[in-house]
Amino acid sequence: MDELLKILESLHPDVDFTTREALVDDRVLKSFDIVAIVSEIYEAFGVAVPPEEIVPENFNSAKALYALIERLEDE
Amino acid sequence: MQQTNVLEYLERTAARLPDKTAFVGESSAMTFSQVLRSSRTIGSALARRGLEREPVAVFMPKRPETVAAFFGCVYAGCHYVPLDEEMPRYRLGLILENLGARMMICDESTLPLAGELGFAGETASYDELAAGPADDGLLARVRDRQLDTDPVYVVFTSGSTGAPKGVAACHRSVIDYIENLSEALGFSGRTRFANQTPLYFDACLKELYPTLKFGAVTYFVPRQLFMAPVRLVEYLNEHKINTICWVVSALTMISALGTFQRVKPRYLRTVAFGSEVFPVRQFRLWREALPRADFFNLYGPTEATGMCCWYKVDRDFGPGETIPIGRPFHNTEILLLDEQDRPAAPGETGEICVRGASLALGYYRDFARTNEAFVQNPLNDRCPERIYRTGDLARRNERDELVFVGRKDHQIKHMGHRVELGEIEVNAAALEAVRSVCCVYDERRGRIVLYYAGDAAPAQVAGALRERLPGYMLPNRVERLERMPLTANGKVDRTALGRMDENADK
């Protein structure tokens, strides 16, 4: 989780990613960020996020995103 | 008689296809006759208040009713100025200050926010303005006084001095643009657009006006879908979208995330892109996915009313090759001028200068900056003739196509938006605990990096910028330095900062 938070904080240092629950709906994350996050997740975790998993529900919070990574690691 | 008013597009089509759907949003849709009726009603309400030849701010989200509000302003002989809730309050304040408008149109979602902007004029709700009766006699009298040299809209773009600057365009230049763009891209009554670009830039002219001209249809794609590529393509298929004019970053988001392995756009036949260089690898994924579609690269500054050059892709491009911006639209000429203001020799780089009826009127309430950018054609010493100096550099290749080379200054294109790095710097430097600041653009990774020296923490700087700048202008990385690297003559060393950024992730 710390590694993921580091990725997110490097994109937006002023955002507290541990508490935000609507990162996409509140327009904190833009489509530009999503592309960057997907490629950094691949670098850091070796996990390729398939396109159908790239939906706001999975990116609205660090927790949801981490759950996605864990799920993909298990598959 | 020749067309002199953009409203003629709407009136002709509403008479021909009154019940055809024109614009479709997330929660409502409007037919051509509904757009006409609402626009005339709003126009009457504004004209009854004595508004004419002045700006009217339209502070509404992206929905069909917003288009009706735009044309309501034009019916009153006014020019519409789109504002959006995506703009931070500070920026909205700067724009309203520059405008000096007496009227702002809101809907129920923006009314509460409008109250906090300290707007001195009247704030009216769309529903109220669109409810009353239209006054045909009043509208006819206003129309009689309108000329095709009167402004239609003002849109605000990034300004290097720290404040956004408004670009005003008139009926004549909008009509010139729409006629020639439609001809080049082959729009028709069968065209089904999916709009991606915000309504507060000239980019949306490409969909709004051809829809009215031909009786086509425009779907406003819900913003959230640009964060969900598979759903986005499914949306295009569900609505049988055959034409998109999107920024490159929206297109590469789809291809780079592997979407085409799951779903392909089935109806798309025309894909226009622009405002940025399309990475060839991503472009090839699009061409493979849509072998029957036509692809167009468009280029143009807001100051020349939308786009002014086009290139229909007619060959393959290898890695490292650049897709040309092609040639100007009919009735527009591009001059490539060298540093002595002489025509650049074939193959030589020159500044792109635009001449023709498509030139915008200039910067709103800013004659000084207008006169710097809109200047006498240096190749014409016989009569007055304005050209617009874009600050963009290009050359002609061996096929006589224009190829974009870069910028003369610190303006960049980021996510399809035009950004003056200077505007970010001025806003960061305004913070008390920031001593010096420099913004660089990492073209390879497409990100804005802000370096600063001072006591403020990076999170503080990023947070403060979020309150002042729109999302697309926020730096993708903010870094504090002990001190700024300087060149021998004491200026901030941008090259050294660029190198620092290159090494940052290693």
Chai-1 contact restraints between the chains, C-beta under 6 A:
chainA,res_idxA,chainB,res_idxB,connection_type,confidence,min_distance_angstrom,max_distance_angstrom,comment,restraint_id
A,P13,B,P458,contact,1.0,0.0,6.0,A-B,restraint_1
A,P13,B,A459,contact,1.0,0.0,6.0,A-B,restraint_2
A,P13,B,A462,contact,1.0,0.0,6.0,A-B,restraint_3
A,P13,B,V478,contact,1.0,0.0,6.0,A-B,restraint_4
A,D14,B,A459,contact,1.0,0.0,6.0,A-B,restraint_5
A,D14,B,A462,contact,1.0,0.0,6.0,A-B,restraint_6
A,D14,B,G463,contact,1.0,0.0,6.0,A-B,restraint_7
A,V24,B,M227,contact,1.0,0.0,6.0,A-B,restraint_8
A,K30,B,G471,contact,1.0,0.0,6.0,A-B,restraint_9
A,S31,B,F226,contact,1.0,0.0,6.0,A-B,restraint_10
A,S31,B,M227,contact,1.0,0.0,6.0,A-B,restraint_11
A,S31,B,M253,contact,1.0,0.0,6.0,A-B,restraint_12
A,F32,B,M415,contact,1.0,0.0,6.0,A-B,restraint_13
A,I34,B,M227,contact,1.0,0.0,6.0,A-B,restraint_14
A,V35,B,M253,contact,1.0,0.0,6.0,A-B,restraint_15
A,V35,B,A256,contact,1.0,0.0,6.0,A-B,restraint_16
A,P51,B,P229,contact,1.0,0.0,6.0,A-B,restraint_17
A,P51,B,V230,contact,1.0,0.0,6.0,A-B,restraint_18
A,P51,B,L257,contact,1.0,0.0,6.0,A-B,restraint_19
A,P51,B,G258,contact,1.0,0.0,6.0,A-B,restraint_20
A,P51,B,T259,contact,1.0,0.0,6.0,A-B,restraint_21
A,P51,B,R262,contact,1.0,0.0,6.0,A-B,restraint_22
A,E52,B,V230,contact,1.0,0.0,6.0,A-B,restraint_23
A,E52,B,R262,contact,1.0,0.0,6.0,A-B,restraint_24
A,I54,B,P229,contact,1.0,0.0,6.0,A-B,restraint_25
A,I54,B,L257,contact,1.0,0.0,6.0,A-B,restraint_26
A,V55,B,A228,contact,1.0,0.0,6.0,A-B,restraint_27
A,P56,B,Q224,contact,1.0,0.0,6.0,A-B,restraint_28
A,P56,B,M227,contact,1.0,0.0,6.0,A-B,restraint_29
